């Protein structure tokens, strides 16, 4: 199995040398806006705004409710077809997405940025292969590494630019993942608060959540 050449480099963020340069103004360099429409949901009415990432062609979505200019309640969610669409119990993505939409609905404003980077960036086919390996005893991190990928290939620069395009200046970020907080900060997003995302521990995802907490540094305080 050959490892993709991007695997080694894209996981670690490079730190720019010297004093911090002022943030570049919003130029929408990475993404272009394609279309939008009202999408009513059980959590209230959202505007779905579709963006295309120029470099990859990936079509990312921002589900926007209410006034989000300035400070906003935000979740940056990476696509997980198995969890988000089919309710897979192998992970907690579906409940996390629903939690975010529900919290935004209660507040009447906020944004879910939905990034099309399936399986922590390795794609659906490789995610299914990783699941096979997990059924043979590897944990989620080991399985990705076995396939030649870093533990987490997700990138959040497009999300930062989409938020800037929406006029979101600072975020109350719904996540358990401190790396996501740091990565968004590195991309120029002001994170004023981390809002923990509660999801149920099930027999099928207990080991997965444990690995996320232990190996990927997620704050999952309610795990035993
Ligand atoms: Zn998932």
Boltz pocket constraint, residues with backbone or C-beta under 6 A from the ligand:
constraints:
  - pocket:
      binder: B
      contacts: [[A, 80], [A, 82], [A, 83], [A, 84], [A, 91], [A, 92], [A, 93], [A, 94]]
      max_distance: 6.0
